Amino acid sequence: MLVLKPLSKSEIIQIIKRTVKSEKIPAKRLPAKSIDLLAELSGGDGRVALGNLELALQLSKGKLTEEVIITAAQKRVPGYDKAGETHYNVISAFIKSMRGSDPAAALYYLARMLQAGEDPKFIARRMVIFASEDVGMAAPAALNLAVSTFQAVERIGVPECQYNLFHCAYVLAKTEKSRAVAEAMGKALQAAKQHPDLPVPLHLRNAPTELMKDLGYGKGTKWEAGFKHPKGFLPEEIRDIDIV
C-alpha cells in the first residue's frame, strides 16, 4: 500500500515559487506573505496550494491579498474531504478527546470540523451516540442533553447552533465516563445471537385466553412495580448468563 504523507510548509513554498516563475507571475502580485499564506492553507497538499493560487489569480487582477487568498480557499480547512481520511481522523480525535476527558482538545477538533464546513448534524449525531456509549450510567442525563443538542441543531441551524454543539461537547468531555451500557449491550447481542430461539418462559407470556392460563401462561406474575418472579425472567437455559 502506498502511503502519501503531507509535504512540509517549505516544500509547498518551493512548489508555489516554481509555478510563479514558470507562469511568469509578477512578484508584486504575489508577495512573500501571500505565498506563505497559500502554503499555510494547503494542508501539505501541493495540488490544494496551486488550486487556491489559480482561483486567487482569477478573483483579483491586482495584488493577491490575504482576503483574496482566503476567499479562494473558501475559508475551509484544506485537505478536509468529507469522504476522505482527514474527515475520519478529525472526528476520531474529537471522540477520543471527549472519551479522555480533555475538553480543550475536544473543542479544538470540533472547531476544525465546523470551520471545514462539516455538517453540524453529523457532529450532533456522534455526540448522541457518545452519550450512551461512553458516558452511559455515569451520567444518564447526558443523553437528554445530546438529543436536545441534535434538535437544536436541526431547528436553529448554523452559525447559532455552534453554541449548542460546544456546550454539549464541553459537558460530555468533562463528565464521568462509564462503558457499562456498551459492554452490557455487547453481551446481550452475543447472547441473542447464540440463543436466538429459546422459548419465552411460560410465566412471562401473555395470557389472553382461559386455555393459555390453564397451560401456565402468566402464572405467578403480579402487576406490581419491582415484582420479581421466583423463576426469574430469562429462559432457564441461560438463567445465570453474565450480561450486567
C-alpha positions as CSV (number, residue, x, y, z in Angstrom):
1,M,0.0,0.0,0.0
2,L,1.3,3.5,-0.9
3,V,1.1,6.0,1.9
4,L,1.2,9.6,0.9
5,K,2.5,12.0,3.6
6,P,1.8,15.7,3.7
7,L,4.5,18.0,2.4
8,S,6.2,20.4,4.7
9,K,5.4,24.1,4.5
10,S,8.8,24.9,3.0
11,E,8.2,22.2,0.3
12,I,4.9,23.8,-0.6
13,I,6.5,27.2,-0.8
14,Q,9.1,25.9,-3.3
15,I,6.3,24.4,-5.4
16,I,4.5,27.7,-5.4
17,K,7.6,29.6,-6.3
18,R,8.4,27.3,-9.2
19,T,4.9,27.8,-10.5
20,V,5.1,31.6,-10.1
21,K,8.4,31.5,-12.1
22,S,7.2,29.2,-14.8
23,E,3.9,31.1,-15.2
24,K,5.7,34.5,-15.1
25,I,3.6,35.9,-12.3
26,P,4.9,39.3,-11.3
27,A,6.4,39.3,-7.8
28,K,4.3,42.5,-6.9
29,R,1.2,40.4,-7.4
30,L,2.3,37.7,-5.1
31,P,4.4,38.9,-2.2
32,A,6.2,36.6,0.2
33,K,3.4,36.9,2.8
34,S,0.8,35.7,0.3
35,I,3.0,32.7,-0.7
36,D,3.4,31.9,3.0
37,L,-0.4,32.0,3.4
38,L,-1.0,29.8,0.4
39,A,1.4,27.2,1.9
40,E,-0.3,27.5,5.3
41,L,-3.7,26.9,3.8
42,S,-2.6,23.9,1.7
43,G,-2.6,21.3,4.4
44,G,0.6,19.8,3.0
45,D,-1.1,19.2,-0.4
46,G,0.6,20.9,-3.4
47,R,-2.5,20.5,-5.5
48,V,-4.5,22.4,-3.0
49,A,-1.9,25.2,-2.9
50,L,-1.8,25.6,-6.7
51,G,-5.6,25.3,-7.0
52,N,-6.0,28.1,-4.5
53,L,-3.4,30.2,-6.3
54,E,-5.2,29.7,-9.6
55,L,-8.5,30.7,-8.2
56,A,-7.0,33.7,-6.4
57,L,-5.5,34.9,-9.7
58,Q,-8.9,34.7,-11.3
59,L,-10.5,36.6,-8.4
60,S,-8.1,39.5,-8.5
61,K,-6.2,41.2,-11.3
62,G,-4.0,43.0,-8.9
63,K,-2.1,42.1,-5.7
64,L,-3.2,38.8,-4.1
65,T,-4.0,40.0,-0.6
66,E,-4.8,37.8,2.4
67,E,-8.5,38.4,1.9
68,V,-8.3,37.3,-1.8
69,I,-6.4,34.1,-0.9
70,I,-8.8,33.2,2.0
71,T,-11.7,33.7,-0.3
72,A,-10.1,31.5,-2.9
73,A,-9.6,28.8,-0.3
74,Q,-13.3,29.3,0.6
75,K,-12.4,29.6,4.2
76,R,-12.4,25.8,4.5
77,V,-9.8,23.7,6.3
78,P,-7.6,22.4,3.5
79,G,-7.5,18.8,2.8
80,Y,-10.7,18.2,4.7
81,D,-12.6,15.9,2.4
82,K,-15.9,14.7,4.0
83,A,-15.3,11.3,2.3
84,G,-11.6,11.2,2.9
85,E,-9.1,10.2,5.6
86,T,-8.8,13.6,7.3
87,H,-12.6,13.7,7.9
88,Y,-12.4,10.4,9.7
89,N,-9.2,11.3,11.6
90,V,-10.6,14.5,12.9
91,I,-13.9,13.0,14.1
92,S,-11.9,10.2,15.7
93,A,-9.7,12.7,17.5
94,F,-12.9,14.6,18.7
95,I,-14.5,11.4,20.1
96,K,-11.2,10.2,21.7
97,S,-10.7,13.6,23.3
98,M,-14.1,13.6,24.9
99,R,-13.5,10.0,26.0
100,G,-10.2,11.0,27.5
101,S,-12.0,13.9,29.4
102,D,-9.9,16.6,27.6
103,P,-12.3,19.4,26.8
104,A,-9.7,21.7,25.3
105,A,-8.8,19.1,22.7
106,A,-12.4,18.2,22.1
107,L,-13.4,21.8,21.4
108,Y,-10.4,22.3,19.2
109,Y,-11.3,19.4,16.9
110,L,-15.0,20.5,17.0
111,A,-13.9,23.9,15.8
112,R,-11.8,22.4,13.0
113,M,-14.8,20.4,11.7
114,L,-17.1,23.4,11.8
115,Q,-14.6,25.6,10.0
116,A,-14.2,22.9,7.4
117,G,-17.9,23.0,6.6
118,E,-18.8,19.7,8.3
119,D,-22.5,19.0,8.7
120,P,-23.3,20.0,12.3
121,K,-26.0,17.3,12.4
122,F,-23.3,14.7,11.8
123,I,-21.4,16.0,14.8
124,A,-24.5,16.1,16.9
125,R,-25.4,12.5,16.0
126,R,-22.0,11.4,17.1
127,M,-22.5,13.1,20.5
128,V,-25.9,11.3,20.9
129,I,-24.1,8.0,20.4
130,F,-21.3,9.0,22.7
131,A,-23.7,10.0,25.5
132,S,-24.8,6.3,25.8
133,E,-21.7,4.5,24.6
134,D,-19.1,6.4,26.7
135,V,-21.0,8.2,29.4
136,G,-23.9,5.9,29.9
137,M,-24.7,5.1,33.5
138,A,-22.2,7.5,34.9
139,A,-24.5,10.4,33.9
140,P,-27.7,9.2,32.3
141,A,-28.9,12.8,31.8
142,A,-26.1,13.3,29.2
143,L,-28.3,11.6,26.7
144,N,-31.0,14.1,27.2
145,L,-28.5,16.9,26.6
146,A,-27.1,15.3,23.5
147,V,-30.6,14.7,22.0
148,S,-31.6,18.3,22.8
149,T,-28.5,19.4,21.1
150,F,-29.3,17.5,17.9
151,Q,-32.8,19.0,18.0
152,A,-31.4,22.5,18.5
153,V,-29.0,22.0,15.5
154,E,-32.0,20.9,13.4
155,R,-34.2,23.8,14.4
156,I,-31.7,26.7,14.7
157,G,-29.0,25.9,12.1
158,V,-25.6,27.5,11.6
159,P,-24.0,29.6,12.8
160,E,-26.0,30.0,16.0
161,C,-26.2,26.2,16.7
162,Q,-22.5,26.3,17.3
163,Y,-23.2,27.4,20.9
164,N,-25.2,24.2,21.4
165,L,-22.5,22.0,19.9
166,F,-19.8,23.5,22.0
167,H,-22.0,23.4,25.1
168,C,-22.7,19.7,24.6
169,A,-19.1,18.7,23.7
170,Y,-17.8,20.6,26.8
171,V,-20.2,18.8,29.1
172,L,-19.6,15.3,27.6
173,A,-15.8,15.8,27.8
174,K,-16.0,16.9,31.5
175,T,-18.4,14.4,32.8
176,E,-17.6,11.0,34.3
177,K,-17.4,8.1,31.9
178,S,-18.9,4.6,32.0
179,R,-18.8,1.8,29.4
180,A,-21.4,-0.3,31.3
181,V,-24.1,0.2,28.8
182,A,-21.9,-0.6,25.8
183,E,-20.5,-3.7,27.5
184,A,-24.0,-4.9,28.5
185,M,-25.3,-4.3,25.0
186,G,-22.4,-6.3,23.5
187,K,-23.1,-9.2,25.9
188,A,-26.8,-9.1,25.3
189,L,-26.4,-9.1,21.5
190,Q,-24.0,-12.0,21.7
191,A,-26.4,-14.0,23.9
192,A,-29.3,-13.3,21.5
193,K,-27.0,-14.4,18.6
194,Q,-26.0,-17.7,20.4
195,H,-29.5,-18.4,21.6
196,P,-31.9,-16.9,19.1
197,D,-34.8,-19.3,19.6
198,L,-35.1,-20.1,23.3
199,P,-38.8,-20.2,24.2
200,V,-40.0,-17.4,26.4
201,P,-40.8,-18.9,29.9
202,L,-44.5,-19.6,30.3
203,H,-44.8,-17.4,33.4
204,L,-43.7,-14.4,31.2
205,R,-46.1,-15.0,28.4
206,N,-49.3,-13.0,27.7
207,A,-52.5,-15.0,28.6
208,P,-55.4,-13.5,26.6
209,T,-57.4,-16.8,26.8
210,E,-58.5,-19.2,29.5
211,L,-56.8,-22.0,27.7
212,M,-53.5,-20.2,27.9
213,K,-54.0,-19.5,31.6
214,D,-54.6,-23.2,32.1
215,L,-51.4,-24.0,30.3
216,G,-49.5,-21.8,32.8
217,Y,-49.1,-18.7,30.7
218,G,-48.5,-15.7,33.1
219,K,-48.7,-18.0,36.1
220,G,-47.5,-16.3,39.3
221,T,-46.9,-13.0,37.7
222,K,-48.2,-10.0,39.7
223,W,-48.7,-6.5,38.3
224,E,-46.5,-4.8,40.9
225,A,-43.7,-2.4,40.4
226,G,-40.4,-4.2,41.1
227,F,-42.0,-7.6,41.3
228,K,-39.5,-10.4,40.9
229,H,-40.9,-13.7,39.8
230,P,-39.4,-16.7,41.7
231,K,-38.4,-18.3,38.3
232,G,-36.7,-15.1,37.1
233,F,-37.1,-13.5,33.7
234,L,-34.6,-15.3,31.5
235,P,-35.1,-18.7,29.8
236,E,-33.9,-21.4,32.1
237,E,-31.0,-22.4,29.7
238,I,-29.3,-19.0,30.2
239,R,-30.6,-18.0,33.6
240,D,-27.1,-17.5,35.0
241,I,-25.7,-15.7,32.0
242,D,-23.4,-12.7,32.7
243,I,-24.8,-9.6,30.9
244,V,-24.9,-6.9,33.6
